[in-house]
Structures are given as structure tokens and as C-alpha cells.
Amino acid sequence: MSGLNLVIFIVQQMMSFSVPLLIVALGGLFAERSGIVNIALDGTMIIGAFTGIMFLHLFQNPEAASEQGMLLLALLVSAVTGVMVSLVHAYASINMKADQTISGTAINVFAPAISIFVARLVLGVQQVPFANHFAIDKVPVLGDIPVIGPMFFQKCYLTTYIGFLILAVAAVVLYKTRFGLRLRACGEHPQAADSVGINVYRMRYAGTLISGALAGIGGLVFVIPTSTNFNATVSGYGFLALAVLIFGQWKPGRILFAALFFGLMKTIAATYSVIPGLVALNIPSDIYKMIPYIATLVVLAFTARNSQAPRAEGIPYDKGER
């Protein structure tokens, strides 16, 4: 593999790992900006991926050459499922004023169990297969651009572009709209927001439900480019997305760079065998598999102290308190 082809291959793999991290971290951003800690991102990803893949298994045409419309419908199914899961977390956190970490952890424990149970009940096995016909060979015009074309617009997935579209929309919504201003106010000083007529409960529900929708989408986006079946796991990506959120300082632009960084670490761990310099080091494969998680610990150790989380994050709001 030539040097240029190797770079193109690494960038394409990095996009496959980075985009789901980006989407799910942005989901966590909406919840935490409203004041709700969404530890349930991993579980929501699992259930969202499960329902999306099950939808594809049951309804897609295995003989079809390309099924981008079916992929969009599966993403919608995953988003709706994510909203339903996050509704439980929102009710527990907002109405019941339950500990948000415990509520999220309960969902994380429940998600793989219910996915395996339903898969075995419906299919008789816990792995849900699907026909992966979603790769785009070449985007017209853009795919012909030298270097950039093969890197970003050949052998690519629609989900990559959806991820960056979500990033742009999230940045505009949070910083250029009245809704975004109110959402951020509820995460910083809910009493002040309430005093000017903002319904804190409603805004926190909105942030948590958006978070669930994006986490559900992120679960399916994680599975599509990397597999042809789903086995009730997303490899801890929901927790890694939380690290991306913290490293990105709860800001969309920084979250993008954090997602790309962790995606690169994951790519090195997965493709070290085709990188000549790394192969020559004769390092055991298990060490490379540890790289993304070691990088997570190192980055958080140096950045967590200076992190600026929303002030009211994780604190239940009581309308009667001031």
C-alpha cells in the first residue's frame, strides 16, 4: 500500500470511528447543557442500534444494490427508540428527582439484556444480521477531486455526512436560537431562568429527549460501517462519548476535534497491522487495543481539572427553591 493510499485508508477508518462518537457526544451535550447528566448514552446507543438493525433485518431487500432510503428509515427508528429510552431517564431525573447517575446506570444494565432477550425471542439467536449495501462507491463530482475525493467521497457512508450535518445544526441551535439560549440558561442557573418565565422542567425534558435521539442514531451509525450483524454491544462507545464531551469542554467545535482525536486512536488500534512503522515495533496486539482507553485516561487526567461543566449539571431542580 502506497503512502497516499495508506493515508486515505486511515482517514476513512477514522471517520467510521469518529462520527458515531461525535453524534453521541453532541447528544450528551444537549442533556448536560440543560442540567441533566446522561450516563445512559451507552445503553441508549445499544437499544437504538438494536431496533435500527432489527428494522433492516425485517424489511430491507437483500438483493438491492443500494438502500440509502432504507438506511434513513432505520436511523429514524433508532432516533425514536432513543427518545423513548431517554423519556424514562428524564422522568426519573426531573419528575422523581432521582440520582441521575443511578438512573443512567440502570438503563445501561438493562439495554444489552433486553436486546439479547428480544433477539432470541424473535430470531432464535442473539446476533441480528443485516445486508450491508449502504456504502457509496463515489459521490458524483466530489469523488473526482484529487486526494480529497478518494479520502472523503469514495467508499463512504451517508452516515458520515449526517454526522457533520448534526454538528452544524447543533452549533446553530445552541448558540443562535432562543431555544439554545434557554436550554443553556437552565443548565447554568435554572432559578434565574425560571424567574423570567422559562419552564425549566420542559427545557430539561427537551434536552434529554434530543440527547436520546442522537444517542440512538449514534448507535446505528456505529454499527453500519463496521459490521453485518449486531450483538448487543457498542464497545463502550457511550462512555467514550462522555470522555469526548468532557475533553471538548461542552462546546460543539471542540467536541469535533476531540472525536477526531479519539477516532484516530481507535483507528491506530484497529489498523496497526497495515502501518509499516508500527508493525516494525513488534508490540503485542493487546497493547494497541488498549491505546484508545489509555488515551482517554491520560486526556481526562490533564483536562478534567480545568473542565467547565454547566453549573447546575446533575442537580435536580425544585421550583420552590431559590
C-alpha positions as CSV (number, residue, x, y, z in Angstrom):
1,M,0.0,0.0,0.0
2,S,1.5,3.3,-1.1
3,G,1.9,6.2,1.3
4,L,-1.0,8.2,-0.1
5,N,-3.3,5.2,-0.2
6,L,-2.4,4.4,3.4
7,V,-3.3,7.9,4.5
8,I,-6.6,7.7,2.6
9,F,-7.4,4.4,4.3
10,I,-6.6,5.7,7.7
11,V,-8.7,8.8,7.3
12,Q,-11.6,6.7,6.0
13,Q,-11.3,4.4,9.0
14,M,-11.0,7.4,11.4
15,M,-14.3,8.8,10.0
16,S,-16.0,5.5,10.8
17,F,-14.9,5.6,14.4
18,S,-15.2,9.4,14.9
19,V,-18.6,10.2,13.5
20,P,-20.6,8.0,16.0
21,L,-18.6,9.5,18.8
22,L,-19.3,13.0,17.5
23,I,-23.1,12.3,17.3
24,V,-23.4,10.7,20.7
25,A,-21.2,13.3,22.4
26,L,-23.5,16.0,20.9
27,G,-26.4,14.2,22.3
28,G,-24.8,14.3,25.7
29,L,-24.1,18.0,25.2
30,F,-27.8,18.8,24.8
31,A,-28.7,16.9,28.0
32,E,-25.9,18.3,30.1
33,R,-26.4,21.9,28.8
34,S,-30.0,21.6,30.1
35,G,-28.7,20.4,33.5
36,I,-29.2,16.6,33.2
37,V,-26.3,14.1,33.3
38,N,-27.0,11.4,30.7
39,I,-24.8,8.5,31.8
40,A,-27.3,6.3,29.8
41,L,-25.7,7.2,26.5
42,D,-24.2,3.7,26.1
43,G,-27.4,1.9,26.9
44,T,-29.4,4.2,24.6
45,M,-26.9,3.5,21.8
46,I,-27.4,-0.2,22.3
47,I,-31.2,-0.1,22.1
48,G,-31.1,2.4,19.2
49,A,-28.7,0.2,17.2
50,F,-30.8,-2.9,18.1
51,T,-34.1,-1.5,16.8
52,G,-32.5,0.0,13.7
53,I,-30.7,-3.2,12.8
54,M,-33.8,-5.3,13.6
55,F,-35.8,-3.0,11.2
56,L,-33.2,-3.6,8.5
57,H,-33.3,-7.3,9.1
58,L,-37.0,-7.5,8.8
59,F,-37.7,-5.0,6.0
60,Q,-34.7,-4.5,3.8
61,N,-34.3,-6.1,0.4
62,P,-31.1,-8.3,0.5
63,E,-30.9,-8.1,-3.3
64,A,-30.9,-4.3,-3.6
65,A,-27.7,-2.7,-4.9
66,S,-28.2,0.4,-2.7
67,E,-30.6,1.2,0.0
68,Q,-30.0,4.8,1.3
69,G,-33.7,5.4,1.8
70,M,-33.9,2.3,3.9
71,L,-30.9,3.5,5.9
72,L,-32.6,6.8,6.6
73,L,-35.8,5.0,7.8
74,A,-33.6,2.8,10.1
75,L,-32.0,6.0,11.5
76,L,-35.4,7.4,12.2
77,V,-36.4,4.1,14.0
78,S,-33.2,4.4,16.1
79,A,-33.9,8.0,16.9
80,V,-37.5,7.3,18.1
81,T,-36.3,4.4,20.2
82,G,-33.6,6.7,21.8
83,V,-36.3,9.2,22.6
84,M,-38.4,6.6,24.3
85,V,-35.4,5.3,26.4
86,S,-34.4,8.9,27.4
87,L,-38.0,9.6,28.4
88,V,-37.6,7.1,31.2
89,H,-34.4,8.8,32.3
90,A,-35.9,12.2,32.0
91,Y,-38.9,11.3,34.1
92,A,-36.7,9.7,36.8
93,S,-34.3,12.7,36.9
94,I,-36.8,15.6,36.5
95,N,-40.1,14.5,38.0
96,M,-38.9,11.9,40.5
97,K,-35.6,13.8,41.3
98,A,-33.8,10.5,41.3
99,D,-30.0,10.3,41.3
100,Q,-29.2,10.8,37.6
101,T,-26.1,8.6,37.7
102,I,-28.1,5.6,39.1
103,S,-30.9,6.2,36.6
104,G,-28.5,6.2,33.7
105,T,-26.6,3.2,35.0
106,A,-29.9,1.2,35.3
107,I,-30.6,1.9,31.6
108,N,-27.0,0.8,30.7
109,V,-27.5,-2.5,32.5
110,F,-31.0,-3.0,31.1
111,A,-30.1,-2.3,27.4
112,P,-28.0,-5.3,26.4
113,A,-30.2,-7.7,28.4
114,I,-33.4,-6.6,26.7
115,S,-31.7,-6.5,23.3
116,I,-30.4,-10.1,23.6
117,F,-33.8,-11.3,25.0
118,V,-35.8,-9.8,22.2
119,A,-33.4,-11.0,19.5
120,R,-33.6,-14.6,20.9
121,L,-37.3,-14.4,21.2
122,V,-37.8,-13.2,17.6
123,L,-34.9,-14.8,15.7
124,G,-33.8,-17.6,18.0
125,V,-30.2,-16.2,18.2
126,Q,-28.8,-13.1,19.8
127,Q,-27.0,-11.8,16.8
128,V,-29.1,-9.8,14.4
129,P,-27.8,-10.0,10.8
130,F,-28.4,-7.4,8.0
131,A,-27.3,-6.9,4.5
132,N,-24.8,-4.1,4.4
133,H,-25.4,-2.4,1.0
134,F,-25.0,1.1,2.3
135,A,-21.5,2.1,1.1
136,I,-21.4,4.8,-1.6
137,D,-18.8,3.9,-4.2
138,K,-18.3,7.5,-5.3
139,V,-20.2,10.8,-4.8
140,P,-20.7,12.4,-8.2
141,V,-18.3,15.3,-9.0
142,L,-16.9,15.5,-5.5
143,G,-15.5,12.0,-5.7
144,D,-13.3,13.1,-8.7
145,I,-11.4,15.7,-6.7
146,P,-7.8,14.7,-6.4
147,V,-6.8,13.3,-2.9
148,I,-9.9,14.9,-1.2
149,G,-12.3,12.9,-3.4
150,P,-10.9,9.4,-2.6
151,M,-10.5,10.4,1.1
152,F,-14.0,11.7,1.8
153,F,-16.2,11.0,-1.2
154,Q,-15.3,7.4,-2.3
155,K,-16.2,4.2,-0.5
156,C,-18.0,6.3,2.1
157,Y,-21.3,6.2,4.0
158,L,-24.2,8.6,4.1
159,T,-24.0,8.5,7.9
160,T,-20.7,10.4,7.8
161,Y,-22.3,13.4,6.2
162,I,-25.3,13.1,8.5
163,G,-22.9,13.3,11.5
164,F,-21.4,16.6,10.2
165,L,-24.9,17.9,9.4
166,I,-25.9,17.2,13.0
167,L,-22.8,19.1,14.2
168,A,-23.7,22.2,12.2
169,V,-27.3,22.1,13.3
170,A,-26.3,21.6,17.0
171,A,-24.0,24.6,16.9
172,V,-26.6,26.8,15.4
173,V,-29.4,25.6,17.7
174,L,-27.3,26.1,20.9
175,Y,-25.8,29.5,20.1
176,K,-28.0,31.2,17.5
177,T,-31.6,30.4,18.7
178,R,-33.8,31.4,21.6
179,F,-34.3,27.7,22.4
180,G,-30.5,27.2,22.7
181,L,-30.2,30.2,25.0
182,R,-32.9,29.0,27.2
183,L,-31.5,25.5,27.3
184,R,-28.1,26.8,28.4
185,A,-29.7,29.0,31.0
186,C,-31.4,26.0,32.6
187,G,-28.1,24.2,32.9
188,E,-26.2,27.2,34.3
189,H,-28.8,28.9,36.6
190,P,-32.2,27.3,36.5
191,Q,-33.6,29.6,39.2
192,A,-32.8,32.7,37.1
193,A,-34.3,31.1,34.1
194,D,-37.4,30.3,36.0
195,S,-37.7,33.9,37.2
196,V,-38.0,35.2,33.7
197,G,-40.7,32.7,32.8
198,I,-38.7,29.8,31.3
199,N,-40.2,26.4,32.1
200,V,-37.1,24.6,33.4
201,Y,-38.7,21.2,33.5
202,R,-39.8,21.4,29.9
203,M,-36.4,22.6,28.7
204,R,-34.7,19.8,30.6
205,Y,-37.1,17.3,29.0
206,A,-36.3,18.7,25.6
207,G,-32.5,18.5,26.1
208,T,-32.8,14.9,27.4
209,L,-35.0,13.7,24.6
210,I,-32.8,15.3,22.0
211,S,-29.9,13.5,23.7
212,G,-31.7,10.2,23.4
213,A,-32.5,10.7,19.8
214,L,-28.9,11.4,18.9
215,A,-27.6,8.5,21.0
216,G,-30.0,6.2,19.3
217,I,-28.8,7.4,15.9
218,G,-25.2,7.2,17.0
219,G,-25.7,3.5,17.9
220,L,-26.8,2.6,14.4
221,V,-24.1,4.8,12.9
222,F,-21.5,2.9,14.9
223,V,-22.7,-0.5,13.6
224,I,-23.4,0.2,9.9
225,P,-19.8,0.9,8.6
226,T,-18.1,-1.8,10.7
227,S,-20.3,-5.0,10.7
228,T,-23.0,-7.1,9.1
229,N,-24.6,-8.1,12.4
230,F,-25.4,-6.7,15.8
231,N,-24.6,-8.5,19.1
232,A,-26.0,-6.1,21.7
233,T,-22.8,-4.1,22.2
234,V,-21.3,-0.8,21.1
235,S,-17.9,-1.5,22.6
236,G,-18.3,1.1,25.3
237,Y,-18.7,4.0,22.8
238,G,-21.3,5.7,25.0
239,F,-18.8,6.1,27.8
240,L,-16.1,7.1,25.4
241,A,-18.5,9.8,24.1
242,L,-18.8,11.1,27.6
243,A,-15.0,11.5,27.6
244,V,-15.2,13.3,24.3
245,L,-17.8,15.6,25.8
246,I,-15.6,16.5,28.7
247,F,-12.5,16.8,26.6
248,G,-14.4,19.0,24.2
249,Q,-15.4,21.4,27.1
250,W,-19.2,21.1,26.3
251,K,-18.7,23.1,23.1
252,P,-19.6,21.7,19.6
253,G,-16.4,22.8,17.8
254,R,-14.1,21.3,20.5
255,I,-16.2,18.1,20.6
256,L,-15.5,17.6,16.9
257,F,-11.7,17.8,17.4
258,A,-12.0,15.5,20.5
259,A,-14.0,13.0,18.5
260,L,-11.4,13.0,15.7
261,F,-8.6,12.5,18.2
262,F,-10.2,9.5,19.8
263,G,-11.3,8.2,16.4
264,L,-7.6,8.3,15.4
265,M,-6.6,6.4,18.5
266,K,-9.2,3.8,17.7
267,T,-8.0,3.6,14.1
268,I,-4.4,3.0,15.2
269,A,-5.6,0.2,17.5
270,A,-7.6,-1.4,14.7
271,T,-5.3,-1.0,11.7
272,Y,-1.8,-1.0,13.2
273,S,-1.0,-4.2,11.2
274,V,-1.0,-2.2,7.9
275,I,1.1,0.7,9.2
276,P,4.7,-0.2,8.4
277,G,6.3,1.8,11.2
278,L,4.0,0.2,13.9
279,V,4.5,-3.3,12.6
280,A,8.2,-3.0,12.8
281,L,8.0,-2.2,16.6
282,N,6.7,-5.8,17.3
283,I,4.5,-4.6,20.1
284,P,1.8,-7.1,21.2
285,S,-1.6,-6.6,19.6
286,D,-3.2,-6.3,23.1
287,I,-1.2,-3.1,23.7
288,Y,-2.6,-1.5,20.6
289,K,-6.1,-2.4,21.6
290,M,-5.6,-0.6,24.9
291,I,-4.5,2.7,23.2
292,P,-7.9,4.4,22.9
293,Y,-8.7,3.7,26.6
294,I,-5.2,4.7,27.8
295,A,-5.5,7.9,25.8
296,T,-8.9,8.5,27.4
297,L,-7.4,8.2,30.9
298,V,-4.4,10.4,30.1
299,V,-6.5,13.1,28.4
300,L,-9.1,13.2,31.2
301,A,-6.3,13.3,33.9
302,F,-4.9,16.5,32.3
303,T,-8.2,18.2,31.3
304,A,-10.8,17.3,33.9
305,R,-9.4,19.7,36.5
306,N,-9.9,22.7,34.1
307,S,-13.2,21.5,32.7
308,Q,-16.1,23.9,32.9
309,A,-19.3,21.8,33.1
310,P,-22.6,23.6,33.3
311,R,-23.0,24.8,36.9
312,A,-26.4,23.1,37.6
313,E,-25.4,19.9,35.9
314,G,-26.7,16.9,37.8
315,I,-28.6,19.0,40.3
316,P,-32.4,18.3,40.5
317,Y,-34.4,21.5,40.2
318,D,-37.1,22.3,42.7
319,K,-39.3,25.1,41.6
320,G,-39.9,26.2,45.2
321,E,-36.2,26.7,46.0
322,R,-34.2,29.9,45.4
